[in-house]
């Protein structure tokens, strides 16, 4: 079994999100942003694909990749990266909103995304960085190194720019990122039961990876530094 990671193109949208939906089936994120939705419904998938197509057309800083099984041609996984080689604009830092939901469902989803946004604003603000927006591996390919392959592109770009990578993980995802050299920040995100709809808080660890050029500089020190990128030490 061989794999290759290549950029996603517009015709790949439907197949890529087949993988994304399969990877996150039964998890909190889908219940939040697509509550009560039959993800296999053809009408929903048509609207989702068309909406994603329009979204991609307007992107300048976000890049989606797919990992292909070269034996079968199937998409084994996907990842989306945001590369801020320059400081983020005010528009790029706006608080996220969910236009397709209403009432309590919208409040709940935006409450979830708002907590992610608040932490990223606190730690990153406008500074140059690489953000791992999502990594999804199809259940058939989990445990085969696909996730690590999808991480390599963003890690390489961060080294070229001498900037850190920032991401929000699940508790289950922490070991993968640690193997790749990521560190867990001293604080994480706790989602309250009114958002998760379960009896306990759900934790989302925040993880970062500093570039080699940082030497002994910690992420916290970088946050306080006013330089546009890490200074080689």
Secondary structure, 3 states (H helix, E strand, C coil): CCEEEEECCHHHHHHHHHHHHHHCCCCHHHHHHCCCCCCCCHHHHHHHHHHHHHHHHCCCCEEEEEEEECCCCCEEEEEEEEEECCCCCCHHHCCCCCCCCCHHHHHHHHHHHHHHHHHHHHHCCCCCEEEEEEEEECHHHCCCCHHHHHHHHHHHHHHHHCCCEEEECCCCCHHHHHHCCCEECCCCEEECHHHHCCCCCEEECEEEECCHHHCCCCHHHHHHCCCCCCCCC
